[in-house]
Amino acid sequence: MTDPIPVDSWTLVTIQQVLVGYEYVHTIAINTVVVNEVVNEIPLTFDDVTIWGSDPYHTTSAANIRNFQFGSLSNTPVSSVQ
């Protein structure tokens, strides 16, 4: 368990999956501190992915997303939203 994310300040959330040796490691970090790391035993490749910042089924939070980036298997950013 981690501390709650602070209110009224920007938080850096990093979610990544990288090849380390012969294993794909999935990592979640908050403000550069790794809070979860597991080996993905069944890594998959997806095409034509849609990324959502919210959904129509839950009340939205009073939050903003900035500097959103996502990348390809080469770990280089493919697109960025400011």
C-alpha positions as CSV (number, residue, x, y, z in Angstrom):
1,M,0.0,0.0,0.0
2,T,1.2,3.5,-0.8
3,D,0.4,6.9,0.7
4,P,-2.5,8.7,-0.9
5,I,-1.7,10.9,-3.9
6,P,-1.5,14.5,-2.7
7,V,-4.3,17.0,-3.6
8,D,-3.7,20.2,-5.5
9,S,-0.2,19.2,-6.8
10,W,1.1,17.5,-9.9
11,T,2.0,13.8,-9.6
12,L,4.1,11.9,-12.0
13,V,2.7,8.4,-12.7
14,T,4.7,6.1,-14.9
15,I,3.4,2.8,-16.1
16,Q,5.7,0.8,-18.3
17,Q,6.6,-2.7,-19.5
18,V,10.1,-3.3,-20.7
19,L,12.2,-6.3,-21.7
20,V,14.8,-7.0,-19.1
21,G,17.0,-9.9,-20.1
22,Y,14.4,-12.5,-21.3
23,E,11.5,-11.2,-19.2
24,Y,9.0,-8.4,-19.7
25,V,8.8,-6.4,-16.5
26,H,5.7,-4.3,-15.8
27,T,6.4,-1.4,-13.4
28,I,4.2,1.3,-11.8
29,A,6.0,4.3,-10.3
30,I,4.6,7.4,-8.5
31,N,6.9,10.4,-8.5
32,T,9.8,8.1,-9.6
33,V,9.3,5.7,-6.7
34,V,8.4,2.1,-7.8
35,V,5.2,1.0,-6.1
36,N,4.6,-2.2,-8.0
37,E,6.8,-4.4,-10.2
38,V,5.9,-7.8,-11.6
39,V,7.1,-10.1,-14.4
40,N,4.5,-10.3,-17.2
41,E,4.3,-14.1,-17.8
42,I,2.1,-13.6,-20.9
43,P,3.1,-10.4,-22.7
44,L,0.9,-9.5,-25.6
45,T,1.0,-7.1,-28.6
46,F,-2.0,-4.8,-29.3
47,D,-2.7,-2.8,-32.5
48,D,-5.0,0.2,-32.9
49,V,-5.2,0.9,-29.1
50,T,-7.5,3.6,-27.8
51,I,-6.5,5.4,-24.6
52,W,-9.1,6.9,-22.3
53,G,-8.7,9.5,-19.5
54,S,-12.1,8.6,-18.0
55,D,-15.2,6.5,-18.7
56,P,-18.9,7.3,-18.9
57,Y,-19.7,5.0,-16.0
58,H,-18.1,6.9,-13.1
59,T,-18.1,10.4,-11.8
60,T,-15.1,12.3,-13.0
61,S,-12.5,13.6,-10.6
62,A,-11.5,17.2,-10.3
63,A,-8.1,16.4,-12.0
64,N,-6.1,17.3,-15.1
65,I,-3.8,15.3,-17.2
66,R,-0.7,17.0,-18.7
67,N,2.3,15.9,-20.7
68,F,0.7,12.5,-21.4
69,Q,3.1,10.3,-23.4
70,F,2.8,6.8,-24.7
71,G,5.3,4.8,-26.6
72,S,6.0,1.7,-28.8
73,L,7.9,-1.4,-28.1
74,S,11.1,0.5,-28.9
75,N,10.4,2.7,-25.8
76,T,10.4,5.9,-27.8
77,P,7.4,8.2,-27.5
78,V,5.1,7.8,-30.4
79,S,2.7,10.6,-29.4
80,S,2.5,13.3,-26.8
81,V,-0.5,15.4,-25.5
82,Q,0.3,18.6,-23.8
